Amino acid sequence: VVFLGDHGYELGVRNWWNKNTLFERSCRTPLIVRAPGAKGNGTPSAALAEFIDLYPTLADLCALKDVPKELEGASLRGLLGDPSRKHKDAALTVVKRGPVLGRSVRTERYRYTEWDGGSKGAELYDHATDPGEWVNLAEKPEMAKTRAELSALIKTTEAGAKR
């Protein structure tokens, strides 16, 4: 059984009245997978997962043959057996607002967003200290290394998705 939901609305938060944002409230969605024999059935997980992981998961659980090797997602089967384990290092979210493309990467600790490759701005939030994403750290000199690493991660994650 797979249950997934739509992402959240920004009902007045930050003066947004839509769903087309790259903040956690909008990007985070419900995903419930219950598989026969999975030891973790009924146990929530904090691991990062993406909807693109669903096809590889179902193909794996159903033991489908001839599944394309270049799938973008990764099977959640291991996570279904042990919800406390890590699944992936990052999750990518992309939105388009008019001609402006926004790419956001979420790691266990950070959310980093670039608008038009950074030319229209960048946002960096530390979920360890700011889970509501209120303090943008992108321009802080002490965050330059983290920002560079996350920017590279966006490019790597996106390149993998374009295979």
DSSP file with accessible surface (Angstrom, degrees, kcal/mol):
  #  RESIDUE AA STRUCTURE BP1 BP2  ACC     N-H-->O    O-->H-N    N-H-->O    O-->H-N    TCO  KAPPA ALPHA  PHI   PSI    X-CA   Y-CA   Z-CA
    1    1 A V              0   0  136      0, 0.0    33,-2.7     0, 0.0     2,-0.4   0.000 360.0 360.0 360.0 131.4    0.0    0.0    0.0
    2    2 A V  E     -A   33   0A  51     31,-0.2     2,-0.4     2,-0.0    31,-0.2  -0.992 360.0-178.6-124.0 128.2    1.3    3.4   -0.9
    3    3 A F  E     +A   32   0A 113     29,-3.1    29,-3.3    -2,-0.4     2,-0.3  -0.996   9.0 166.6-124.2 127.9   -0.2    6.6    0.3
    4    4 A L  E     -A   31   0A  81     -2,-0.4     2,-0.3    27,-0.2    27,-0.2  -0.973  13.6-157.9-138.6 155.1    1.1   10.0   -0.7
    5    5 A G        -     0   0   18     25,-1.8     2,-0.1    -2,-0.3    -2,-0.0  -0.790  25.2 -92.2-127.8 171.8   -0.2   13.5   -0.5
    6    6 A D        -     0   0  105     -2,-0.3    -1,-0.1     1,-0.1     2,-0.1  -0.348  49.8 -98.3 -76.5 161.1    0.1   16.9   -2.0
    7    7 A H        -     0   0   67     22,-0.1    19,-0.2     1,-0.1    22,-0.1  -0.336  48.1 -87.5 -80.1 167.5    2.5   19.4   -0.5
    8    8 A G        -     0   0   27     17,-0.9     2,-0.3    20,-0.7    -1,-0.1  -0.277  30.2-119.5 -82.8 158.2    1.4   22.1    1.8
    9    9 A Y        -     0   0  124     11,-0.1     2,-1.1    -2,-0.1    10,-0.2  -0.656  14.0-133.8 -87.6 148.1    0.1   25.6    1.3
   10   10 A E        -     0   0    0      8,-2.3     2,-2.2    -2,-0.3     8,-0.4  -0.677  29.2-170.4 -96.2  74.4    1.8   28.7    2.6
   11   11 A L  S    S-     0   0  119     -2,-1.1     6,-0.2     1,-0.2     3,-0.1  -0.445  71.9 -39.3 -75.6  80.2   -1.4   30.2    4.0
   12   12 A G  S >  S+     0   0   25      4,-2.8     3,-1.8    -2,-2.2     2,-0.3   0.312  98.0 139.4  87.0  -9.9   -0.1   33.6    4.8
   13   13 A V  G >  S-     0   0   30      3,-0.3     3,-2.1     1,-0.3    -1,-0.3  -0.526  87.1  -3.7 -68.5 129.2    3.3   32.5    6.1
   14   14 A R  G 3  S-     0   0   57     -2,-0.3    -1,-0.3     1,-0.3     3,-0.1   0.799 128.0 -70.3  58.3  24.3    5.9   35.0    4.8
   15   15 A N  G <  S+     0   0  144     -3,-1.8     2,-0.4     1,-0.2    -1,-0.3   0.727  99.6 140.1  63.8  22.9    3.0   36.6    3.0
   16   16 A W    <   -     0   0   65     -3,-2.1    -4,-2.8     1,-0.1    -3,-0.3  -0.794  30.6-179.8 -92.7 142.2    2.8   33.7    0.6
   17   17 A W        +     0   0  176     -2,-0.4     2,-0.3    -6,-0.2    -6,-0.2  -0.243  58.0  61.1-132.3  42.2   -0.7   32.4   -0.5
   18   18 A N  S    S-     0   0   53     -8,-0.4    -8,-2.3   -10,-0.0     3,-0.1  -0.863  78.2-115.0-150.8-172.6    0.2   29.6   -2.7
   19   19 A K  S    S+     0   0   47     -2,-0.3     2,-1.6   -10,-0.2   -11,-0.0   0.438  83.5  97.8-108.9  -5.2    2.0   26.2   -2.9
   20   20 A N        +     0   0   58    -10,-0.1     2,-0.3     2,-0.1    -1,-0.1  -0.444  57.8 110.2 -91.5  61.8    4.8   27.1   -5.3
   21   21 A T        -     0   0    2     -2,-1.6    81,-0.0     2,-0.1    -2,-0.0  -0.839  65.6-134.0-126.1 169.7    7.6   27.8   -2.8
   22   22 A L        +     0   0    4     -2,-0.3     2,-0.2     4,-0.1    71,-0.1  -0.024  66.7 117.3-114.0  29.7   10.8   26.1   -1.9
   23   23 A F  S >> S-     0   0   17      1,-0.1     4,-2.2     5,-0.0     3,-1.2  -0.641  79.6-108.4 -89.5 157.5   10.4   26.3    1.9
   24   24 A E  H 3> S+     0   0   24      1,-0.3     4,-2.6    -2,-0.2   -16,-0.2   0.862 116.1  61.4 -53.0 -42.2   10.1   23.1    3.9
   25   25 A R  H 34 S+     0   0  136      1,-0.2   -17,-0.9     2,-0.2    -1,-0.3   0.846 113.8  35.7 -57.8 -33.8    6.3   23.6    4.6
   26   26 A S  H <4 S+     0   0    3     -3,-1.2    -1,-0.2   -19,-0.2    -2,-0.2   0.818 119.8  46.7 -89.4 -34.4    5.7   23.4    0.9
   27   27 A C  H  < S+     0   0   24     -4,-2.2     2,-0.3   -20,-0.1    -2,-0.2   0.776  92.5  86.6 -81.6 -29.4    8.2   20.8   -0.2
   28   28 A R     <  +     0   0  161     -4,-2.6   -20,-0.7    -5,-0.3    -5,-0.0  -0.580  57.9 175.5 -77.9 134.8    7.6   18.3    2.6
   29   29 A T        -     0   0   42     -2,-0.3     2,-0.2   -22,-0.1   -22,-0.1  -0.949  34.8 -96.8-137.4 156.1    4.8   15.8    1.8
   30   30 A P        +     0   0   62      0, 0.0   -25,-1.8     0, 0.0     2,-0.3  -0.522  39.9 174.6 -73.3 137.6    3.2   12.7    3.4
   31   31 A L  E     +A    4   0A  50    -27,-0.2     2,-0.5    -2,-0.2   -27,-0.2  -0.921   2.5 175.6-144.7 116.4    4.5    9.4    2.1
   32   32 A I  E     +A    3   0A 102    -29,-3.3   -29,-3.1    -2,-0.3     2,-0.4  -0.991   2.3 180.0-124.6 127.3    3.4    6.1    3.7
   33   33 A V  E     -A    2   0A  23     -2,-0.5     2,-0.5   -31,-0.2     9,-0.2  -0.995   3.1-176.7-127.3 126.7    4.5    2.7    2.3
   34   34 A R        -     0   0  140    -33,-2.7    -2,-0.0    -2,-0.4    46,-0.0  -0.990   9.8-176.6-124.7 121.4    3.4   -0.5    3.9
   35   35 A A    >   -     0   0    4     -2,-0.5     3,-2.0    45,-0.1     6,-0.2  -0.929  35.1 -96.3-122.5 142.8    4.8   -3.7    2.4
   36   36 A P  T 3  S+     0   0  134      0, 0.0     3,-0.1     0, 0.0    -1,-0.0  -0.308 108.7   5.2 -55.6 129.7    4.1   -7.3    3.2
   37   37 A G  T 3  S+     0   0   80      1,-0.2     2,-0.3     2,-0.1    -3,-0.0   0.399  87.3 146.2  79.6  -3.2    6.7   -8.7    5.6
   38   38 A A    X   -     0   0   19     -3,-2.0     3,-1.3     1,-0.2    -1,-0.2  -0.528  43.4-148.1 -71.5 126.5    8.5   -5.3    6.1
   39   39 A K  T 3  S+     0   0  191     -2,-0.3    42,-0.2     1,-0.3    -1,-0.2   0.754  93.9  56.0 -66.1 -25.5    9.8   -5.2    9.7
   40   40 A G  T >  S+     0   0    7     40,-2.1     3,-2.7     2,-0.1    -1,-0.3   0.386  71.7 141.1 -91.0   4.9    9.3   -1.4    9.9
   41   41 A N  T <  S+     0   0   40     -3,-1.3    -7,-0.1     1,-0.3    39,-0.0  -0.221  75.9  14.1 -51.1 127.1    5.6   -1.4    9.0
   42   42 A G  T 3  S+     0   0   69     -9,-0.2    -1,-0.3     1,-0.2    -2,-0.1   0.352  99.8 114.3  89.2  -4.6    3.9    1.3   11.1
   43   43 A T    <   -     0   0   83     -3,-2.7    -1,-0.2    37,-0.1    -3,-0.0  -0.867  63.4-130.9-103.1 122.8    7.2    2.9   12.3
   44   44 A P        -     0   0  118      0, 0.0     2,-0.4     0, 0.0   -12,-0.0  -0.316  19.7-152.3 -67.5 155.1    7.8    6.5   11.1
   45   45 A S        -     0   0   50      2,-0.1    39,-0.1     1,-0.1    34,-0.0  -0.975  19.5-158.0-128.8 143.8   11.2    7.4    9.6
   46   46 A A        +     0   0   97     37,-0.4    38,-0.1    -2,-0.4    -1,-0.1   0.371  56.8 124.6 -95.8   3.0   13.0   10.7    9.5
   47   47 A A        -     0   0   29     36,-0.4     2,-0.3    38,-0.2    -2,-0.1  -0.268  70.0-105.7 -66.5 147.9   15.0    9.6    6.5
   48   48 A L        +     0   0   33     40,-0.4     2,-0.3    58,-0.0    40,-0.3  -0.564  49.8 163.8 -72.0 133.1   15.0   11.7    3.3
   49   49 A A        -     0   0   37     -2,-0.3     2,-0.3    38,-0.1    42,-0.0  -0.963  20.7-153.2-146.1 159.7   13.0   10.2    0.5
   50   50 A E    >   -     0   0   30     -2,-0.3     3,-2.2    24,-0.2     4,-0.2  -0.934  31.7-113.2-133.4 157.3   11.5   11.5   -2.7
   51   51 A F  G >  S+     0   0   81     -2,-0.3     3,-2.1     1,-0.3     4,-0.4   0.810 113.7  69.3 -60.5 -27.2    8.5   10.5   -4.9
   52   52 A I  G 3  S+     0   0   72      1,-0.3    21,-0.5     2,-0.2    -1,-0.3   0.637  88.7  66.8 -68.0  -8.0   10.9    9.4   -7.6
   53   53 A D  G <> S+     0   0    0     -3,-2.2     4,-1.8    20,-0.2    23,-0.4   0.590  82.6  78.6 -82.2 -11.1   11.8    6.5   -5.1
   54   54 A L  H <> S+     0   0   23     -3,-2.1     4,-2.9    -4,-0.2     5,-0.3   0.932  89.7  47.8 -68.5 -47.4    8.4    5.0   -5.5
   55   55 A Y  H  > S+     0   0  117     -4,-0.4     4,-2.9     1,-0.2     5,-0.3   0.961 114.1  46.5 -61.8 -48.7    8.8    3.2   -8.9
   56   56 A P  H  > S+     0   0   16      0, 0.0     4,-2.2     0, 0.0    -1,-0.2   0.890 113.9  51.1 -60.1 -33.7   12.1    1.6   -7.9
   57   57 A T  H  X S+     0   0    1     -4,-1.8     4,-3.1     2,-0.2     5,-0.2   0.953 113.1  42.7 -66.3 -50.1   10.6    0.6   -4.6
   58   58 A L  H  X S+     0   0   76     -4,-2.9     4,-2.2     2,-0.2     6,-0.2   0.902 114.2  51.3 -65.8 -39.2    7.5   -1.0   -6.1
   59   59 A A  H  <>S+     0   0    4     -4,-2.9     5,-2.5    -5,-0.3     4,-0.3   0.917 113.3  46.2 -62.1 -41.5    9.6   -2.7   -8.8
   60   60 A D  H ><5S+     0   0   62     -4,-2.2     3,-1.3    -5,-0.3    -2,-0.2   0.950 113.4  47.3 -65.4 -50.1   11.9   -4.0   -6.1
   61   61 A L  H 3<5S+     0   0   54     -4,-3.1    -1,-0.2     1,-0.3    -2,-0.2   0.835 116.2  44.9 -63.6 -31.2    9.1   -5.3   -3.8
   62   62 A C  T 3<5S-     0   0   87     -4,-2.2    -1,-0.3    -5,-0.2    -2,-0.2   0.401 106.9-128.0 -91.7   1.2    7.3   -6.9   -6.8
   63   63 A A  T < 5 -     0   0   66     -3,-1.3    -3,-0.2    -4,-0.3     2,-0.1   0.880  38.9-173.6  52.7  43.7   10.6   -8.4   -8.1
   64   64 A L      < -     0   0   92     -5,-2.5     3,-0.4    -6,-0.2     2,-0.2  -0.421  14.0-137.8 -68.1 142.0   10.0   -7.0  -11.5
   65   65 A K  S    S+     0   0  169      1,-0.2    -1,-0.1    -2,-0.1    -2,-0.0  -0.577  78.4  28.7 -93.7 160.9   12.4   -8.0  -14.3
   66   66 A D  S    S+     0   0  165     -2,-0.2    -1,-0.2     1,-0.2    -2,-0.0   0.836  73.1 166.3  59.8  35.8   13.8   -5.6  -16.9
   67   67 A V        -     0   0   33     -3,-0.4    -1,-0.2     1,-0.1     4,-0.1  -0.679  47.5-101.4 -78.4 130.9   13.6   -2.5  -14.7
   68   68 A P    >   -     0   0   56      0, 0.0     3,-0.8     0, 0.0    -1,-0.1  -0.269  22.9-144.0 -55.5 135.5   15.7    0.2  -16.3
   69   69 A K  T 3  S+     0   0  192      1,-0.2    -2,-0.0    -3,-0.0    -3,-0.0   0.739  92.9  64.9 -72.1 -23.1   19.1    0.6  -14.6
   70   70 A E  T 3   +     0   0  113     93,-0.0    -1,-0.2     2,-0.0    93,-0.1   0.145  68.3 145.9 -93.9  25.3   19.1    4.4  -15.0
   71   71 A L    <   -     0   0   46     -3,-0.8   -18,-0.0     1,-0.1    92,-0.0  -0.269  48.4-137.9 -60.1 144.6   16.1    5.1  -12.8
   72   72 A E  S    S+     0   0  102     89,-0.1    -1,-0.1    91,-0.1   -19,-0.1   0.849  79.1  62.7 -73.9 -35.9   16.4    8.4  -10.9
   73   73 A G  S    S-     0   0   15    -21,-0.5     2,-0.4   -22,-0.1   -20,-0.2  -0.208  74.4-129.7 -87.0 179.6   15.1    7.1   -7.6
   74   74 A A        -     0   0   44    -24,-0.1   -17,-0.2    -2,-0.0   -24,-0.2  -0.994  31.9 -98.9-132.5 138.3   16.3    4.5   -5.2
   75   75 A S        -     0   0   33     -2,-0.4     3,-0.4   -19,-0.2     4,-0.2  -0.243  18.9-151.4 -58.0 137.8   14.3    1.7   -3.6
   76   76 A L     >  +     0   0    6    -23,-0.4     4,-2.3     1,-0.2     3,-0.4   0.330  67.3 110.0 -88.4   6.9   13.0    2.3   -0.1
   77   77 A R  H  > S+     0   0  118      1,-0.3     4,-1.5     2,-0.2    -1,-0.2   0.891  76.5  49.1 -54.2 -45.7   13.1   -1.4    0.6
   78   78 A G  H  > S+     0   0   29     -3,-0.4     4,-1.6     1,-0.2    -1,-0.3   0.893 111.6  49.9 -61.8 -38.2   16.0   -1.1    3.1
   79   79 A L  H  4 S+     0   0   17     -3,-0.4    -1,-0.2     1,-0.2    -2,-0.2   0.853 105.5  56.9 -69.1 -34.0   14.3    1.7    4.9
   80   80 A L  H  < S+     0   0   23     -4,-2.3   -40,-2.1     1,-0.2    -1,-0.2   0.830 110.0  45.9 -66.6 -29.4   11.1   -0.3    5.1
   81   81 A G  H  < S+     0   0   33     -4,-1.5    -1,-0.2     1,-0.3    -2,-0.2   0.799 132.2  17.2 -80.4 -29.9   13.0   -3.0    6.9
   82   82 A D    ><  -     0   0   74     -4,-1.6     3,-2.0    -5,-0.2    -1,-0.3  -0.736  63.9-173.5-145.8  89.6   14.8   -0.5    9.2
   83   83 A P  T 3  S+     0   0   19      0, 0.0   -36,-0.4     0, 0.0   -37,-0.4   0.660  82.9  65.2 -62.0 -14.5   13.1    2.9    9.4
   84   84 A S  T 3  S+     0   0  105    -39,-0.1    -5,-0.1   -38,-0.1   -39,-0.0   0.623  84.7  95.3 -83.4 -10.8   16.0    4.2   11.6
   85   85 A R  S <  S-     0   0  127     -3,-2.0     2,-0.3    -6,-0.2   -38,-0.2  -0.296  82.5-104.2 -78.8 163.9   18.6    3.9    8.7
   86   86 A K        -     0   0  115      1,-0.1     3,-0.1   -39,-0.1    -1,-0.1  -0.651  30.0-175.6 -84.5 142.3   19.6    6.6    6.3
   87   87 A H        -     0   0   36      1,-0.4     2,-0.3    -2,-0.3    -1,-0.1   0.825  62.2 -10.8-104.8 -51.3   18.2    6.4    2.8
   88   88 A K        -     0   0   36    -40,-0.3   -40,-0.4     1,-0.1    -1,-0.4  -0.975  53.6-125.0-149.4 161.6   19.9    9.2    0.8
   89   89 A D  S    S+     0   0  107     -2,-0.3    19,-0.5     1,-0.2     2,-0.3   0.747  87.9   9.5 -79.9 -26.2   22.0   12.2    1.4
   90   90 A A        -     0   0   11     17,-0.2     2,-0.4   -42,-0.1    17,-0.2  -0.994  53.9-146.9-155.7 154.9   19.8   14.8   -0.3
   91   91 A A  E     -B  106   0B  12     15,-1.9    15,-2.6    -2,-0.3     2,-0.4  -0.994  20.7-145.8-126.2 134.5   16.4   15.4   -1.8
   92   92 A L  E     -B  105   0B  30     -2,-0.4     2,-0.4    13,-0.2    13,-0.2  -0.832  14.3-176.2-104.6 135.8   16.0   17.8   -4.8
   93   93 A T  E     -B  104   0B  41     11,-2.7    11,-3.0    -2,-0.4     2,-0.4  -0.995   4.5-169.0-128.8 138.8   12.9   20.1   -5.3
   94   94 A V  E     +B  103   0B  68     -2,-0.4     2,-0.3     9,-0.2     9,-0.2  -0.985   7.2 174.8-130.0 135.8   12.5   22.3   -8.4
   95   95 A V  E     -B  102   0B  19      7,-2.2     7,-3.3    -2,-0.4     2,-0.5  -0.968  18.4-146.9-134.0 154.8    9.9   25.0   -9.0
   96   96 A K  E     -B  101   0B 133     -2,-0.3     2,-0.6     5,-0.2     5,-0.2  -0.991   9.8-174.1-122.6 125.9    9.4   27.5  -11.8
   97   97 A R  E >   -B  100   0B  74      3,-3.1     3,-1.9    -2,-0.5    -2,-0.0  -0.904  68.3 -54.7-119.3  98.1    8.0   30.9  -11.1
   98   98 A G  T 3  S-     0   0   57     -2,-0.6     0, 0.0     1,-0.3     0, 0.0  -0.484 121.4 -20.6  64.3-132.2    7.5   32.6  -14.4
   99   99 A P  T 3  S+     0   0  113      0, 0.0     2,-0.5     0, 0.0    -1,-0.3   0.545 119.3  99.5 -83.4  -3.4   10.8   32.5  -16.2
  100  100 A V  E <   -B   97   0B  31     -3,-1.9    -3,-3.1    15,-0.0     2,-0.5  -0.735  59.2-156.3 -93.5 125.2   12.7   32.0  -12.9
  101  101 A L  E     -B   96   0B  43     -2,-0.5    15,-3.6    -5,-0.2     2,-0.5  -0.856   6.3-162.8-100.6 128.0   13.8   28.4  -12.1
  102  102 A G  E     -BC  95 115B   0     -7,-3.3    -7,-2.2    -2,-0.5     2,-0.4  -0.938   4.3-170.6-112.0 132.8   14.4   27.6   -8.4
  103  103 A R  E     -BC  94 114B  46     11,-2.6    11,-2.7    -2,-0.5     2,-0.4  -0.989   5.9-175.5-123.2 131.7   16.3   24.5   -7.3
  104  104 A S  E     -BC  93 113B   0    -11,-3.0   -11,-2.7    -2,-0.4     2,-0.4  -0.981  10.0-161.7-130.3 137.0   16.4   23.4   -3.7
  105  105 A V  E     -BC  92 112B   0      7,-2.9     7,-2.6    -2,-0.4     2,-0.5  -0.960   6.3-159.7-118.2 133.9   18.4   20.7   -2.0
  106  106 A R  E     +BC  91 111B  28    -15,-2.6   -15,-1.9    -2,-0.4     5,-0.2  -0.960  12.9 176.5-114.0 122.9   17.4   19.3    1.4
  107  107 A T        -     0   0   19      3,-3.2   -17,-0.2    -2,-0.5   -18,-0.1  -0.577  52.7 -85.5-107.6-177.6   20.0   17.4    3.5
  108  108 A E  S    S+     0   0  152    -19,-0.5   -18,-0.1    -2,-0.2     3,-0.0   0.884 127.0  18.4 -56.8 -36.5   19.5   16.1    7.0
  109  109 A R  S    S+     0   0  115      1,-0.1    18,-3.2    18,-0.1    19,-0.5   0.799 121.6  44.2-105.0 -37.5   20.6   19.5    8.4
  110  110 A Y  E     - D   0 126B  34     16,-0.2    -3,-3.2    17,-0.1     2,-0.4  -0.778  48.4-155.7-117.6 156.6   20.2   22.1    5.7
  111  111 A R  E     -CD 106 125B   6     14,-1.9    14,-2.5    -2,-0.3     2,-0.4  -0.999  22.1-176.1-121.6 126.0   17.9   23.4    2.9
  112  112 A Y  E     -CD 105 124B   1     -7,-2.6    -7,-2.9    -2,-0.4     2,-0.4  -0.987   0.8-172.8-125.3 132.2   19.8   25.4    0.2
  113  113 A T  E     -CD 104 123B   0     10,-2.9    10,-2.4    -2,-0.4     2,-0.4  -0.972   8.2-167.4-128.2 137.0   18.0   27.1   -2.7
  114  114 A E  E     -CD 103 122B   9    -11,-2.7   -11,-2.6    -2,-0.4     2,-0.6  -0.989  11.7-149.7-121.4 134.1   19.3   28.8   -5.8
  115  115 A W  E > >S-C  102   0B  22      6,-2.6     5,-2.4    -2,-0.4     3,-0.8  -0.916  84.7 -12.4-102.8 121.5   17.2   30.9   -8.0
  116  116 A D  G > 5S-     0   0   54    -15,-3.6     3,-1.8    -2,-0.6    -1,-0.2   0.940 134.4 -48.9  50.0  52.8   18.3   30.8  -11.7
  117  117 A G  G 3 5S-     0   0   45     -3,-0.4    -1,-0.3   -16,-0.3   -15,-0.1   0.685 108.0 -56.3  66.5  17.0   21.6   29.2  -10.7
  118  118 A G  G X 5S+     0   0   22     -3,-0.8     3,-1.3     3,-0.3    -1,-0.3   0.221 116.3 109.0  99.4 -13.0   22.1   31.8   -7.9
  119  119 A S  T < 5S+     0   0   97     -3,-1.8    -3,-0.2     1,-0.3    -2,-0.1   0.772  86.5  40.4 -68.0 -23.8   22.0   34.8  -10.2
  120  120 A K  T 3 <S-     0   0  130     -5,-2.4    -1,-0.3     1,-0.4    -4,-0.1   0.189 130.8 -72.8-108.0  14.2   18.6   35.7   -8.8
  121  121 A G    <   -     0   0   31     -3,-1.3    -6,-2.6    -6,-0.4    -1,-0.4  -0.411  40.6-123.0 120.1 165.3   19.5   34.9   -5.2
  122  122 A A  E     -D  114   0B   9     -8,-0.2     2,-0.4    -2,-0.1    -8,-0.2  -0.977  11.2-156.7-145.0 154.0   20.2   32.1   -2.8
  123  123 A E  E     -D  113   0B  30    -10,-2.4   -10,-2.9    -2,-0.3     2,-0.4  -0.997   6.8-175.6-134.7 139.2   18.8   30.9    0.5
  124  124 A L  E     -D  112   0B   0     -2,-0.4    13,-3.3   -12,-0.2     2,-0.4  -0.985   5.4-177.6-137.4 123.2   20.4   28.7    3.1
  125  125 A Y  E     -D  111   0B  15    -14,-2.5   -14,-1.9    -2,-0.4     2,-0.7  -0.977  19.8-144.4-125.3 137.8   18.6   27.5    6.3
  126  126 A D  E >>  -D  110   0B   9     -2,-0.4     4,-2.7     9,-0.3     3,-0.9  -0.876   8.0-166.1-101.4 108.2   20.0   25.4    9.1
  127  127 A H  T 34 S+     0   0   27    -18,-3.2   -17,-0.1    -2,-0.7    -1,-0.1   0.683  83.7  67.3 -72.0 -14.8   17.3   23.1   10.4
  128  128 A A  T 34 S+     0   0   72    -19,-0.5    -1,-0.2     2,-0.2   -18,-0.1   0.855 122.6  14.6 -70.1 -32.1   19.3   22.3   13.5
  129  129 A T  T <4 S+     0   0  106     -3,-0.9    -2,-0.2     1,-0.1    -1,-0.1   0.579 138.8  33.3-116.4 -14.8   18.8   25.9   14.7
  130  130 A D    ><  +     0   0   20     -4,-2.7     3,-2.0     1,-0.1    -2,-0.2  -0.525  55.2 163.5-145.3  67.3   16.0   27.2   12.5
  131  131 A P  T 3  S+     0   0   91      0, 0.0    -4,-0.1     0, 0.0  -107,-0.1   0.758  79.7  59.3 -64.0 -19.3   13.5   24.5   11.5
  132  132 A G  T 3  S-     0   0   31     -3,-0.1  -107,-0.1  -108,-0.1    -5,-0.1   0.502 106.4-127.9 -84.8  -3.2   11.0   27.3   10.4
  133  133 A E    <   +     0   0    2     -3,-2.0     3,-0.1    -7,-0.2    -6,-0.1   0.945  63.2 136.3  55.7  56.5   13.5   28.6    7.9
  134  134 A W        +     0   0  157      1,-0.2     2,-0.7    -4,-0.1    -1,-0.1   0.703  53.7  62.4-101.9 -25.3   13.4   32.2    9.1
  135  135 A V  S    S-     0   0   81     -5,-0.1     2,-0.6    -9,-0.1    -9,-0.3  -0.889  71.8-150.1-112.7 107.2   17.1   33.2    9.0
  136  136 A N        +     0   0   68     -2,-0.7     3,-0.3     1,-0.1   -11,-0.2  -0.646  15.8 179.7 -77.4 117.1   18.7   33.1    5.6
  137  137 A L    >   +     0   0   28    -13,-3.3     3,-1.7    -2,-0.6     6,-0.2   0.349  48.9 108.1 -97.6   4.2   22.4   32.3    6.1
  138  138 A A  T 3  S+     0   0    4    -14,-0.3    -1,-0.2     1,-0.3   -15,-0.1   0.804  82.3  42.3 -58.6 -33.1   23.4   32.3    2.4
  139  139 A E  T 3  S+     0   0  142     -3,-0.3    -1,-0.3   -17,-0.1    -2,-0.1   0.449  84.1 114.5 -96.2   3.2   25.4   35.5    2.6
  140  140 A K    X   -     0   0   95     -3,-1.7     3,-2.0     1,-0.2     4,-0.2  -0.585  64.5-141.0 -74.8 124.3   27.1   34.8    5.9
  141  141 A P  G >  S+     0   0  108      0, 0.0     3,-1.6     0, 0.0     4,-0.3   0.863 100.6  59.4 -55.1 -36.0   30.9   34.5    5.3
  142  142 A E  G 3  S+     0   0  138      1,-0.3     4,-0.2     2,-0.1     3,-0.2   0.643 103.4  53.2 -71.2  -9.1   31.2   31.6    7.7
  143  143 A M  G <> S+     0   0   24     -3,-2.0     4,-3.0    -6,-0.2    -1,-0.3   0.355  76.7 102.4-103.5   5.8   28.7   29.6    5.7
  144  144 A A  H <> S+     0   0   59     -3,-1.6     4,-2.5    -4,-0.2     5,-0.2   0.891  82.0  47.8 -58.8 -42.6   30.5   30.0    2.3
  145  145 A K  H  > S+     0   0  156     -4,-0.3     4,-2.4     2,-0.2    -1,-0.2   0.938 114.0  46.6 -65.9 -45.0   32.0   26.5    2.5
  146  146 A T  H  > S+     0   0   27     -4,-0.2     4,-2.6     1,-0.2     5,-0.2   0.928 112.6  50.8 -61.4 -43.4   28.6   24.9    3.3
  147  147 A R  H  X S+     0   0   58     -4,-3.0     4,-2.6     1,-0.2    -2,-0.2   0.927 110.3  48.9 -61.7 -44.2   26.9   27.0    0.6
  148  148 A A  H  X S+     0   0   62     -4,-2.5     4,-2.3    -5,-0.2    -1,-0.2   0.912 111.7  49.6 -62.9 -41.7   29.5   25.8   -2.0
  149  149 A E  H  X S+     0   0  107     -4,-2.4     4,-1.9     1,-0.2    -1,-0.2   0.917 113.5  45.3 -63.9 -42.7   29.1   22.2   -1.0
  150  150 A L  H  X S+     0   0   11     -4,-2.6     4,-2.2     2,-0.2    -2,-0.2   0.868 110.2  54.1 -72.2 -34.0   25.3   22.4   -1.3
  151  151 A S  H  X S+     0   0   20     -4,-2.6     4,-1.9    -5,-0.2    -2,-0.2   0.928 110.2  47.5 -62.7 -43.4   25.5   24.2   -4.6
  152  152 A A  H  X S+     0   0   49     -4,-2.3     4,-2.6     1,-0.2    -2,-0.2   0.881 108.6  55.7 -64.1 -36.5   27.6   21.4   -5.9
  153  153 A L  H  X S+     0   0   47     -4,-1.9     4,-3.1     2,-0.2     5,-0.3   0.891 104.2  53.3 -65.3 -37.8   25.2   18.9   -4.5
  154  154 A I  H  X S+     0   0    1     -4,-2.2     4,-2.7     1,-0.2     5,-0.2   0.954 111.9  45.4 -59.4 -47.2   22.3   20.6   -6.5
  155  155 A K  H  X S+     0   0  108     -4,-1.9     4,-2.4     2,-0.2    -2,-0.2   0.909 115.5  46.2 -65.1 -41.6   24.3   20.2   -9.7
  156  156 A T  H  X S+     0   0   96     -4,-2.6     4,-2.2     2,-0.2    -2,-0.2   0.932 115.0  46.2 -66.0 -45.7   25.3   16.6   -8.9
  157  157 A T  H  X S+     0   0   35     -4,-3.1     4,-1.6     1,-0.2    -2,-0.2   0.919 114.9  47.2 -64.3 -42.3   21.8   15.6   -7.9
  158  158 A E  H  X S+     0   0   33     -4,-2.7     4,-1.1    -5,-0.3    -1,-0.2   0.906 109.7  53.1 -67.8 -38.5   20.3   17.3  -10.9
  159  159 A A  H >< S+     0   0   64     -4,-2.4     3,-0.6    -5,-0.2     4,-0.3   0.915 108.0  51.6 -63.0 -39.7   22.9   15.8  -13.3
  160  160 A G  H >< S+     0   0   23     -4,-2.2     3,-1.0     1,-0.2    -1,-0.2   0.868 107.2  53.4 -64.3 -33.8   22.0   12.3  -11.9
  161  161 A A  H 3< S+     0   0   28     -4,-1.6    -1,-0.2     1,-0.2    -2,-0.2   0.727 103.7  57.1 -73.7 -19.6   18.3   13.0  -12.6
  162  162 A K  T <<        0   0  148     -4,-1.1    -1,-0.2    -3,-0.6    -2,-0.2   0.401 360.0 360.0 -92.2   0.8   19.0   13.9  -16.3
  163  163 A R    <         0   0  170     -3,-1.0   -91,-0.1    -4,-0.3    -3,-0.1  -0.084 360.0 360.0 -50.9 360.0   20.7   10.6  -17.1
